[in-house]
Amino acid sequence: MRWVVWLGLLAACGPEPATPEASKQRWVVPPAPSGFPLGEVRGTLGRGQAPEPALELGLRAAGHDELAPLRLPTAWPIPGDGPARAVVFGSEADHAAVELIDVDAGTIAWRDRSACAAPVVGVTAEAIVCADANGTRAIGVDGKPRWKRTSAFLAFSDDHVVVSGGGEAIVLDAASGDELARVKLPRGVAGDSIVASCGDAGRELFAAGPDGKLARIAEAQGGPAVTWAVAVGPIASLSPCDHAAVVVTQAAPGASTAALIALDRATGKITGRVDGVFGAWPARDGSERLEVATARGVLRFAGDLSGAGEPLDLPVLGELLATRGERRLVRATPLTAVVLDRAGVAAYLPLAAMGAVLGDRALLAVRWTGAPSEAVRRLAMPPRWRRKLRVPPLRPGVAIDAELRDLPPVLPLDAAGAVAQPDTGMRAVAAHALDPDDPAAVYAIAVDPDPGRDPGRDGERASVVRADLAARRWRWQRTDGCGPGAPIAIAVARDVVVCATRGPAGALVRATSRDGAPRWDFATESVDGVLAGGDAVAVVDAGRATVLDARTGQPRGHLASDDGAAPRIAVVSVRDAVGDATLVVSAEHGRIVARVGALLVPVWSIAVAGVVRGVARAGAGVLVTLEDGDAYRIDARTAAVVALPGLGLAWDAPGDVVTGHTTGGPIPAPTPPPPAPTLPQLLKRPLQVLRVEVEVPPPIATPIAPPPPLGDAWQLTLFELTGGLRARNDYAVAAPVVPAPRGPAGSPLVVAYGPGLREIMVLDPRTGDPLRRVRLPDDAAPGAVFATTVAGAPVAGALLAGPLRVVLF
């Protein structure tokens, strides 16, 4: 029934009817693959709430224009009444561009590549202002040039643009470019410190200095002067013109929360402060009040933050993403968001976007970092949320008291017995992978100088090389095993090893047989990673994945994440009495779906009561982790679900074991020896006369203070695939800690840790006992280690460059 509602909503969402005008429109960003059908539901996992699936609608170009999508876009809403429109800035090929999108209709009205073609710094109901090293300029919302200045941009606020004028701040009207005022800056105020301009003529300025003070500059006797300056710390954002109070968001770089500080506009006196803020937005009732998201929930404050906040019937939320009328799009978790209106939660949807623009029936979502192929996504507004929303708190992993293990000494890696491949890997080892069918086979991407082959990659060439650990030699090398561009990843299927590269001209996935013969190429626009197993290869690009036949390189189908983040997908090869099968398991539309065959036919699905954070291969099954910290293993053959007894851990599934790790207990410092007695203490000891002690009162004992702990340990828990506990230990190793690739059952567990991932620890996979530790050379690639078995014996190995070598230890 839910999908019937969705299909009706899709039909009502814009220009999809086949009219003559619609027939002229072309896809710029096509809708994501829907993933229908999802297969039979065989069970449920999770104990939270799943967001409503987000139906992706796509974007079209009006008229006969053939447009490529803008990459790594940022977006701003056009303020005011009327249709919802968004200004988007991004990259088109090798140059910048700005375009205007009708959010609900899903059409790109126009695109500008020359008049503005610079980062957008502000948008009004009439104009779009851009600025770069060439100056400040504006175009109208019709895409036509408005005005241009060679002066450097300083600030944008309240429909005012402030540009540099030597020792003056020049205030311009954003729509016309007309000069409204010239304000001579007081002594000690630098032009690049101006952050806002308020008032009809914009003569009220605000400046943020390097000393952490916010200063107000206003007219005074004798000219503009600093009327007050208040220490507010690092400023993340500022609301200077909207209300009687100036509201500052103070946030240190990397901090998880911020502080809101309200200052009286006339005096600079602090009228209120709220700490531990996740986000804030204008009240939905249209008043001058603020709604503030904190760890206690959402509180409503007066505009000057005075008085106690009024608790609202809302869960703990995050930052504001977009606003339109009375509606607010607010972050709920890293992978979800909510739409709020006066009545409360109007929608709960999967959304990993960094920014957004709200329409009435749809929204635009953008990400301006991450995958190079990130583009604007247009989503249908979900049906109204009818339940009380529960948002899971995101807490650190839960550690349990465990033994702090004694560690063996760290020894330098002995490379004397290394197996070398001469004149290969002279620059780097970019990536490596283990062969799932041959534990003694290791594949590596070796990078060498090659000035004549690929100038676009600074004269480098990437080769695919196979090592035979049992024979202690390099079996073969294919010098063109990777395409042009930077190597991104390597993966191994049943019959081929694939290398993914990305360059200015596009991306290429190149396959080589396990005996070194060329097989096939798959060209695509971009690639962020590859997964492989059995007879399938999944090529990941931003929020989508293309599944290829590993034997031919032909596409089988396409999958997409619901929220725009990287797809949660795993390729699992299973073997039973019938034969071998390859399942592609992915998170789709609130399900974990297993697909098989050339048409990716669903064989089972598991409903998810929560939000999927990751899907990874775990033996003949998958490990599913949720945002609330829960983890489950699903057997790929039977769809049986097993809950793992750990909360908030960082999970991994290396072969026949599941591991979860988090911060452990404190590492105690060595107990110092008791201090040697001083001469006065010796003199105060009881005197002995003929073996008889003279009664002298003993001194009061002074306890030795325990030393402060050295830091927190790293806790690793080992689970059976059936969920049973194997072992749990604490280890005194420094963060970060990264598990290495692991081969079949019996292989040791290997982790790289510390700055640069130079130190390596080898663990017994049954008990977690630390077996040995080594330190990689300073020129080794960080964490280029692995664990496998050779002739049934467990081994650990490292890959070194200059030349390419494999070292077992």
C-alpha positions in Angstrom: 0.0 0.0 0.0 2.8 2.4 0.8 4.2 2.1 -2.8 0.8 2.9 -4.2 0.9 6.2 -2.3 4.4 6.8 -3.6 3.5 6.2 -7.2 0.7 8.6 -6.9 3.0 11.2 -5.3 5.5 10.7 -8.1 2.8 11.4 -10.7 1.9 14.7 -8.9 5.4 16.0 -8.5 6.2 17.9 -11.6 6.9 17.8 -15.3 6.7 14.1 -15.8 3.5 14.1 -17.9 4.1 13.5 -21.6 3.2 16.9 -22.9 4.8 18.5 -26.0 6.8 20.8 -23.7 8.0 17.9 -21.5 9.1 16.0 -24.5 11.7 18.8 -25.2 13.3 18.3 -21.8 16.3 16.1 -21.3 17.7 14.3 -18.2 20.6 16.1 -16.6 20.5 14.0 -13.4 18.4 10.9 -14.1 16.4 9.3 -11.2 18.3 6.7 -9.2 17.4 3.1 -9.9 14.4 2.2 -7.8 15.5 -1.3 -6.9 12.0 -2.9 -7.6 11.2 -5.6 -6.8 12.6 -6.0 -3.3 11.8 -9.7 -2.8 10.1 -11.6 -0.1 10.5 -10.4 3.4 12.1 -13.2 5.5 12.5 -11.4 8.8 13.2 -8.1 10.6 16.3 -6.7 12.3 16.8 -3.6 14.4 14.9 -2.0 17.3 14.4 1.5 16.1 12.4 3.3 13.4 13.1 3.3 9.7 12.7 6.6 7.8 10.2 6.8 4.9 12.0 5.8 1.7 13.1 8.8 -0.4 11.9 8.6 -4.0 14.5 10.2 -6.2 13.0 12.2 -9.1 15.9 13.5 -11.2 16.4 16.8 -13.0 15.7 17.8 -16.5 17.0 20.6 -18.8 14.4 22.9 -20.2 14.2 23.2 -23.9 16.8 21.5 -26.1 19.8 22.2 -23.9 22.1 19.2 -23.3 23.7 19.8 -20.0 26.1 17.8 -17.9 25.3 17.8 -14.1 27.3 20.3 -12.0 29.7 18.5 -9.7 30.3 19.0 -6.0 27.4 21.5 -5.9 26.4 24.1 -3.3 22.8 25.5 -3.2 20.9 28.5 -2.0 17.2 29.2 -1.9 15.7 32.2 -3.7 14.0 34.0 -0.8 10.4 35.3 -0.8 7.1 34.0 -1.9 6.3 32.2 -5.2 7.6 28.9 -6.6 10.5 27.3 -4.8 13.7 28.0 -6.7 17.3 27.2 -5.9 20.6 28.7 -7.1 23.3 26.0 -7.6 27.0 26.5 -8.0 29.4 23.8 -9.1 31.9 22.5 -11.6 31.1 21.7 -15.2 34.0 19.8 -16.7 37.0 22.1 -15.9 35.1 25.4 -15.2 32.6 26.8 -12.8 29.0 27.5 -13.5 25.8 28.7 -11.8 22.3 27.5 -12.6 18.7 28.1 -11.4 16.5 25.1 -10.6 12.7 25.0 -10.2 12.6 22.6 -7.2 9.1 21.3 -7.6 9.1 21.1 -11.4 12.5 19.6 -11.5 13.8 21.7 -14.3 17.0 23.7 -14.8 15.8 27.1 -16.1 19.2 28.4 -17.2 22.9 27.9 -16.6 25.6 30.7 -16.6 29.2 29.9 -17.4 30.7 33.4 -17.7 28.9 36.3 -16.1 28.9 34.9 -12.6 30.8 31.6 -12.8 32.4 31.9 -9.3 31.4 30.8 -5.8 28.1 32.3 -4.8 28.3 34.4 -1.7 24.7 35.5 -1.4 21.3 35.4 -2.9 18.3 37.8 -2.8 14.9 37.7 -4.4 16.3 39.6 -7.4 20.0 38.9 -7.7 22.7 36.3 -7.3 26.1 37.6 -6.0 29.4 35.8 -6.9 32.9 36.6 -5.9 36.4 35.4 -6.6 39.9 36.8 -7.1 38.6 38.8 -10.1 36.2 40.8 -8.0 32.5 40.8 -7.1 29.6 40.6 -9.5 25.9 39.8 -9.7 23.4 38.3 -12.1 19.6 38.5 -11.9 17.5 35.5 -11.2 16.8 35.5 -14.9 20.5 34.7 -15.5 21.3 38.1 -17.0 24.3 40.2 -15.8 23.4 42.9 -13.3 26.6 44.6 -12.1 30.4 44.0 -11.6 33.1 45.4 -9.3 36.8 44.7 -9.3 36.8 45.3 -5.5 37.4 42.3 -3.2 34.3 40.9 -1.5 34.1 41.3 2.3 30.6 40.4 3.5 27.0 39.8 2.5 23.9 40.4 4.8 20.5 42.0 4.7 20.6 42.5 0.9 23.8 44.4 1.3 27.2 43.5 -0.3 30.3 44.9 1.3 33.5 45.2 -0.8 36.9 46.6 0.0 37.7 50.2 -0.6 41.2 50.6 0.8 40.6 51.9 4.3 36.9 52.0 3.7 34.1 49.5 3.5 31.9 50.1 0.4 28.3 49.0 0.9 26.4 48.1 -2.3 22.8 47.2 -3.0 22.9 43.5 -3.9 20.2 43.8 -6.7 21.5 46.9 -8.5 25.1 47.3 -7.4 24.4 50.9 -6.5 26.6 52.3 -3.8 24.7 52.9 -0.6 27.5 54.0 1.7 31.2 54.3 2.3 32.2 53.7 5.8 35.7 54.7 6.9 37.0 52.0 9.1 38.1 53.0 12.6 41.8 52.6 13.5 42.6 49.0 14.3 39.8 47.5 12.2 41.0 45.6 9.1 38.8 45.5 6.0 38.9 41.7 5.9 37.5 41.5 9.4 34.1 42.9 8.2 31.4 40.1 8.5 28.1 41.9 8.2 26.3 45.2 7.3 22.9 46.2 8.7 20.5 49.1 8.5 18.8 50.8 5.5 22.1 52.2 4.2 24.2 49.4 5.6 26.3 51.8 7.7 26.1 49.5 10.8 29.0 47.1 10.4 30.2 44.2 12.4 33.8 43.0 12.4 35.3 39.8 13.8 39.0 40.1 14.8 41.7 37.5 15.2 41.5 38.1 19.0 38.0 36.4 19.1 36.2 39.7 19.6 33.0 40.8 17.7 32.9 44.6 17.3 30.0 46.8 16.2 30.9 49.9 14.1 28.3 52.7 14.0 28.1 56.4 13.5 29.3 58.4 16.4 30.5 62.0 17.0 33.4 62.5 14.7 32.6 59.6 12.4 32.2 55.8 12.4 33.6 54.3 15.6 33.6 51.0 17.5 30.7 51.2 19.9 31.5 47.9 21.6 33.7 44.9 21.2 32.9 41.6 23.0 35.0 38.5 23.2 32.9 35.7 21.7 35.6 33.3 20.5 35.6 31.6 17.1 32.5 32.6 15.1 30.8 29.9 13.1 27.8 32.0 12.0 26.2 35.3 12.8 22.6 36.7 12.7 23.3 40.4 13.0 20.3 42.1 11.4 17.1 40.1 12.0 16.3 41.0 15.6 17.0 43.4 18.4 19.7 41.1 19.6 22.8 40.0 17.7 23.0 36.2 17.9 26.5 34.6 17.5 27.1 30.9 17.0 30.5 30.1 18.6 32.1 26.9 17.6 35.7 25.8 17.7 37.0 23.8 14.7 36.2 20.1 15.1 33.9 20.7 18.1 30.7 18.5 18.2 28.6 21.2 19.7 28.5 25.0 19.6 27.3 27.8 21.9 24.7 30.5 21.1 25.5 34.0 22.5 23.0 36.8 22.2 24.3 40.4 22.5 22.3 43.6 23.0 22.7 45.5 19.7 23.1 48.9 21.4 25.4 48.0 24.3 27.0 44.7 23.4 25.9 43.3 26.7 25.4 39.5 26.7 21.7 38.9 27.2 21.8 35.1 27.1 23.9 32.1 26.3 23.1 28.5 25.5 25.9 25.9 25.5 26.0 22.4 24.1 24.0 23.4 21.0 23.6 21.0 18.0 21.6 23.4 15.9 19.2 26.4 16.0 16.6 27.9 13.7 13.8 30.6 13.6 10.7 29.5 15.5 8.1 27.8 13.3 5.3 30.0 14.5 6.8 33.1 12.8 7.8 34.9 16.0 11.2 36.3 16.8 11.9 33.3 19.1 14.6 30.7 18.4 14.3 26.9 18.6 17.6 25.4 19.8 18.6 21.7 19.6 20.5 20.5 22.6 21.3 17.2 24.3 18.1 17.8 26.4 15.9 18.1 23.3 14.7 21.1 21.4 14.1 24.2 23.5 12.4 27.4 22.5 14.0 30.7 23.7 13.3 34.4 23.4 15.2 36.1 20.6 17.7 37.5 23.0 18.1 34.0 24.7 17.0 35.4 28.0 15.2 33.2 30.5 14.9 29.4 30.6 14.1 27.5 27.4 10.7 26.0 26.9 10.9 22.3 26.1 9.2 21.2 22.9 7.8 17.8 22.1 10.6 17.0 19.7 13.5 14.5 19.8 17.1 15.5 20.0 18.0 17.0 16.6 21.0 18.6 14.8 21.7 21.5 12.6 19.3 23.4 10.3 19.7 22.4 6.6 16.9 24.4 4.9 13.9 26.5 5.6 10.7 27.5 3.7 7.8 29.3 5.2 7.0 27.5 8.5 8.9 24.4 7.6 12.4 23.5 8.7 14.6 20.7 7.3 16.8 19.6 10.2 19.5 17.0 10.6 18.4 14.1 12.8 21.4 11.7 12.5 24.3 11.7 10.0 22.1 9.7 7.6 18.6 11.1 8.3 16.8 14.3 8.5 13.3 15.6 9.6 10.9 18.1 8.2 9.3 20.2 10.9 6.2 22.4 10.7 4.0 24.0 13.3 2.4 20.6 14.1 5.7 18.9 14.8 7.5 16.3 12.7 6.1 16.3 9.2 8.5 13.9 7.6 11.4 11.6 8.5 13.6 10.7 5.6 17.0 9.3 4.7 19.3 12.2 3.9 23.1 12.4 4.1 23.3 15.7 2.3 25.4 18.6 3.6 22.9 21.2 2.3 19.4 21.4 0.9 16.7 23.6 -0.5 13.0 22.9 0.4 10.2 23.0 -2.1 6.5 22.3 -1.5 6.4 18.8 -3.0 10.2 18.1 -3.4 13.6 19.1 -2.1 17.1 19.4 -3.5 20.0 17.8 -1.7 23.7 18.7 -2.3 27.1 17.6 -1.1 30.2 19.7 -1.9 32.9 17.4 -0.6 33.6 13.7 -1.1 33.1 11.9 -4.4 34.1 14.0 -7.4 30.9 13.0 -9.2 28.6 14.3 -6.5 25.6 16.0 -8.1 22.3 17.6 -7.1 19.7 15.1 -6.0 16.0 15.9 -6.2 13.7 13.9 -3.8 10.0 13.7 -3.5 8.7 14.9 -0.1 7.6 11.8 1.8 4.1 11.3 3.2 3.4 12.9 6.6 5.0 11.1 9.5 2.2 9.8 11.7 4.1 8.3 14.7 6.1 9.8 17.6 9.6 9.9 16.3 12.4 8.3 18.3 15.9 9.4 17.2 18.7 7.1 18.5 21.4 8.8 20.5 24.8 8.5 18.9 27.1 7.5 21.7 30.6 6.0 21.9 31.0 2.3 21.8 30.2 0.5 25.1 33.4 -1.0 26.6 33.3 -3.9 29.1 35.9 -4.5 31.8 38.6 -6.6 30.2 42.1 -7.7 30.9 44.9 -5.3 29.8 47.2 -7.6 27.9 51.0 -7.5 28.2 52.5 -6.7 24.8 55.6 -8.1 23.3 58.3 -5.6 22.4 58.2 -3.7 19.1 60.9 -4.9 16.8 61.9 -3.4 13.5 60.6 -5.2 10.4 63.3 -7.6 9.2 63.3 -7.1 5.4 66.4 -9.3 4.8 64.3 -12.2 3.6 62.0 -10.0 1.5 60.8 -11.3 -1.9 61.5 -8.5 -4.4 60.3 -7.6 -7.8 63.1 -5.6 -9.4 62.3 -2.2 -11.1 58.7 -2.4 -9.9 56.8 -0.3 -7.4 59.7 2.2 -7.3 57.3 5.0 -6.2 54.6 3.4 -4.2 52.3 0.4 -3.4 48.9 2.0 -3.9 46.7 -0.9 -2.8 46.6 -4.7 -2.2 44.1 -7.5 -2.0 44.1 -11.2 -1.0 42.9 -14.0 -3.3 39.7 -15.5 -1.8 40.4 -18.9 -3.4 44.2 -19.1 -3.0 45.4 -18.0 0.5 49.0 -17.8 -0.7 48.2 -15.3 -3.5 48.5 -11.5 -2.9 47.8 -8.9 -5.5 49.2 -5.4 -5.4 49.0 -2.1 -7.4 52.6 -1.0 -8.0 53.3 2.6 -9.1 56.3 3.4 -11.2 57.6 6.5 -13.1 56.7 6.5 -16.7 57.1 10.0 -18.3 56.1 9.0 -21.7 52.9 7.0 -21.0 50.6 9.2 -19.1 51.5 12.9 -18.6 48.1 13.5 -16.9 49.4 11.5 -13.9 52.7 13.2 -13.5 54.4 10.5 -15.6 53.3 7.5 -13.4 52.2 4.0 -14.4 50.2 1.6 -12.3 50.8 -2.2 -12.7 49.0 -5.2 -11.2 51.4 -7.8 -9.7 50.7 -11.2 -8.2 52.8 -12.7 -5.4 53.0 -16.4 -4.7 53.8 -16.7 -1.0 54.2 -20.4 -1.0 56.8 -20.3 -3.8 58.2 -17.1 -2.4 58.2 -15.3 -5.8 56.3 -12.9 -7.8 54.2 -14.9 -10.2 53.4 -12.3 -12.9 53.2 -8.6 -13.6 50.9 -6.8 -16.0 52.3 -3.3 -16.6 49.0 -2.1 -18.2 46.9 -3.8 -15.5 45.5 -0.4 -14.5 44.1 2.2 -16.8 45.3 5.9 -17.0 44.7 8.0 -13.9 45.3 7.6 -10.2 44.8 4.1 -8.9 41.7 4.0 -6.6 41.2 0.3 -5.5 41.8 -3.3 -6.3 39.5 -6.3 -5.8 39.5 -10.0 -6.6 36.6 -12.0 -8.0 36.5 -15.7 -8.7 38.3 -15.5 -12.1 39.6 -11.9 -12.3 41.4 -9.2 -10.4 40.2 -5.7 -11.2 42.0 -2.3 -10.8 40.0 0.9 -10.7 41.6 4.2 -11.8 40.3 7.8 -12.0 41.7 10.6 -14.2 40.8 13.8 -15.9 39.3 12.0 -18.9 37.2 9.7 -16.7 37.5 6.4 -14.9 38.3 2.9 -15.9 37.9 -0.5 -14.3 40.3 -3.0 -15.9 40.2 -6.8 -15.4 43.0 -9.2 -15.5 42.7 -13.0 -15.2 44.2 -14.7 -12.2 47.0 -16.0 -14.4 47.8 -12.4 -15.7 46.0 -12.3 -19.0 44.0 -9.2 -20.0 40.2 -9.7 -19.9 38.0 -6.5 -20.2 37.6 -2.8 -19.5 34.7 -0.9 -18.1 34.7 2.9 -18.7 32.7 5.2 -16.6 32.6 8.8 -15.6 34.1 8.4 -12.1 34.8 5.7 -9.5 35.2 5.7 -5.8 35.8 2.0 -5.1 35.2 -1.5 -6.3 33.9 -4.7 -4.5 34.2 -8.1 -6.0 33.4 -11.8 -5.3 32.3 -14.8 -7.1 31.2 -13.7 -10.6 30.2 -10.1 -9.8 32.0 -6.8 -9.5 30.4 -3.7 -8.0 31.7 -0.3 -9.1 30.8 2.4 -6.6 30.5 6.0 -7.7 29.1 8.5 -5.2 25.7 7.2 -4.1 25.3 4.7 -6.8 26.8 1.3 -7.8 27.0 -0.5 -11.1 27.1 -4.3 -10.8 29.1 -6.0 -13.6 29.5 -9.6 -14.7 33.0 -10.4 -13.6 33.5 -12.8 -16.6 32.6 -10.2 -19.3 32.5 -6.8 -17.7 28.9 -6.2 -18.9 26.6 -4.3 -16.6 24.0 -6.4 -14.8 22.2 -3.6 -13.1 22.4 -0.5 -11.0 21.8 0.1 -7.3 21.6 3.3 -5.3 21.6 4.4 -1.6 18.5 6.0 -0.3 20.3 8.8 1.4 22.9 9.9 -1.2 25.9 8.5 0.8 28.0 5.6 -0.5 25.9 2.5 -1.2 25.9 -0.1 1.6 26.7 -3.1 -0.5 28.5 -6.5 -0.3 29.3 -9.2 -2.8 29.1 -12.7 -1.2 30.1 -16.0 -2.9 28.3 -19.0 -1.3 28.7 -22.7 -2.0 26.1 -25.4 -1.2 25.0 -28.8 -2.5 23.5 -27.2 -5.6 26.7 -25.3 -6.6 28.2 -21.9 -6.4 26.2 -18.7 -6.3 27.1 -15.0 -6.0 24.8 -12.7 -4.1 24.8 -8.9 -4.2 23.5 -7.8 -0.9 22.5 -4.1 -0.4 20.5 -1.8 1.8 17.6 -0.5 -0.2 14.3 1.3 0.8 14.4 0.1 4.4 15.4 -3.5 3.5 18.5 -5.6 3.3 18.0 -7.3 -0.1 20.0 -10.2 -1.6 20.0 -10.4 -5.4 21.4 -13.2 -7.6 21.9 -13.9 -11.3 22.4 -11.8 -14.4 19.2 -9.9 -13.7 19.9 -9.3 -10.0 16.7 -11.1 -9.1 15.9 -10.7 -5.3 15.9 -14.0 -3.4 15.2 -12.6 0.0 15.0 -9.4 2.0 15.1 -8.4 5.6 13.1 -5.4 6.9 15.2 -3.0 8.9 13.7 -1.2 11.9 16.4 1.5 11.9 19.0 3.1 9.7 21.7 1.0 8.0 25.2 2.4 8.5 27.2 -0.4 6.8 27.0 -3.8 5.0 30.1 -6.0 4.8 30.8 -9.6 3.8 31.0 -11.9 6.8 31.9 -15.5 5.7 29.0 -16.9 3.8 26.8 -14.0 4.9 26.8 -10.3 5.6 27.4 -8.1 8.7 24.9 -5.2 9.0 25.6 -2.3 11.3 23.0 0.3 12.2 23.3 3.9 13.2 22.1 3.2 16.7 25.1 1.0 17.4 23.5 -2.4 16.9 25.0 -5.1 14.6 23.6 -8.2 13.0 24.9 -11.1 10.9 22.7 -12.5 8.1 23.4 -15.9 6.7 23.2 -15.4 2.9 21.9 -18.9 2.2 19.1 -19.1 4.8 18.5 -15.3 5.6 18.8 -16.2 9.3 19.5 -13.2 11.4 21.8 -13.2 14.4 22.1 -10.2 16.8 25.6 -9.5 18.0 26.1 -8.6 21.7 27.9 -5.3 21.3 26.7 -1.7 21.2 28.3 1.2 19.3 31.4 -0.8 18.3 33.5 -0.3 15.2 32.7 -3.6 13.4 34.7 -5.7 11.0 34.1 -9.2 9.6 37.4 -10.7 8.6 36.7 -14.3 7.5 35.4 -16.7 10.1 35.2 -14.2 13.0 33.4 -10.9 13.7 35.3 -8.2 15.5 34.1 -5.1 17.3 36.5 -2.5 18.8 36.2 0.7 20.8 38.0 2.7 23.4 38.9 0.5 26.4 39.9 1.2 30.0 42.7 3.5 31.2 46.3 2.4 30.8 47.9 2.7 34.3 51.4 4.2 34.4 54.1 2.1 36.1 54.1 2.5 39.8 57.0 4.5 40.9 59.4 3.0 43.6 59.0 4.4 47.1 61.3 7.4 47.6 64.6 6.9 49.4 64.4 8.2 53.0 65.9 11.6 53.7 68.4 12.4 56.4 65.8 14.0 58.7 63.6 10.9 58.3 66.5 8.7 59.2 67.3 10.8 62.4 63.6 10.4 63.5 63.8 6.6 63.5 63.7 5.0 67.0 67.1 4.9 68.7 68.3 1.4 69.9 70.1 1.1 73.2 71.2 -2.5 74.0 68.4 -3.7 71.6 65.8 -1.7 73.5 64.0 0.9 71.5 63.6 4.3 73.1 60.0 5.4 72.8 59.9 7.9 69.9 56.6 8.6 68.2 56.7 7.2 64.6 56.2 9.8 61.8 52.8 9.9 60.1 52.8 7.8 57.0 52.5 9.7 53.7 50.9 7.5 51.0 52.5 7.4 47.6 50.2 9.1 45.1 49.2 6.8 42.2 50.5 8.0 38.9 48.0 9.4 36.4 46.9 7.0 33.6 48.8 7.1 30.4 45.7 7.2 28.2 42.9 4.9 27.1 43.4 1.4 25.8 42.0 -0.1 22.7 39.5 -2.9 23.3 38.9 -5.7 20.8 36.1 -8.2 21.1 36.0 -11.4 19.0 32.7 -13.0 18.2 31.8 -16.2 16.4 29.7 -15.9 13.3 26.8 -17.3 15.3 27.1 -14.4 17.8 29.0 -16.2 20.6 31.8 -14.5 22.4 35.4 -15.7 21.7 37.5 -13.2 23.6 37.7 -9.7 24.8 40.9 -7.8 25.7 42.4 -4.4 26.2 45.6 -3.4 24.5 47.9 -0.5 25.3 48.2 0.8 21.7 47.8 4.3 20.4 45.0 5.4 18.1 44.2 5.2 15.2 43.9 1.4 15.0 43.0 -0.1 11.6 42.4 -3.8 11.0 44.3 -5.3 8.0 42.9 -7.6 5.3 42.6 -11.2 6.5 42.5 -14.5 4.6 40.8 -17.7 5.5 40.1 -19.3 8.8 43.3 -19.8 10.8 44.9 -16.6 9.6 46.0 -14.3 12.4 44.4 -11.0 13.1 46.7 -8.1 12.2 46.1 -4.4 13.1 48.1 -1.3 12.2 48.1 1.5 14.8 49.6 4.7 15.9 50.5 7.9 13.9 51.1 6.9 10.3 50.0 3.3 11.0 53.6 2.3 11.2 53.4 -0.2 14.1 51.8 -3.6 13.5 50.4 -6.0 16.1 49.7 -9.7 15.3 46.9 -11.4 17.4 45.8 -15.0 17.9 42.3 -15.2 16.2 41.0 -17.6 18.9 42.0 -15.8 22.1 43.2 -12.4 21.0 46.7 -13.1 22.6 49.3 -10.6 21.2 51.9 -12.7 19.4 54.3 -10.1 18.1 54.8 -6.5 17.2 56.9 -4.9 14.4 57.5 -1.4 13.2 57.4 -0.7 9.4 60.2 1.4 7.8 59.5 5.1 7.7 59.1 5.0 3.9 56.5 2.2 3.9 53.0 2.8 2.9 50.8 3.3 6.0 49.1 0.0 7.0 50.2 -2.0 3.9 49.9 -5.3 5.8 47.8 -8.4 5.6 47.2 -11.8 7.3 46.7 -15.2 5.6 47.8 -18.8 5.7 50.6 -20.5 3.6 50.5 -24.3 3.5 48.1 -24.1 6.4 50.4 -22.1 8.6 49.3 -18.6 9.8 51.5 -15.7 8.5 51.5 -12.0 8.5 53.0 -9.9 5.7 53.8 -6.4 4.6 54.3 -4.8 1.2 57.2 -2.3 0.7 58.0 -0.1 -2.2 61.2 0.9 -4.0 61.4 -1.8 -5.2 58.2 -3.8 -4.6 58.8 -6.4 -1.9 56.7 -8.7 0.3 58.0 -9.5 3.8 56.5 -12.2 6.0 56.8 -11.9 9.7 
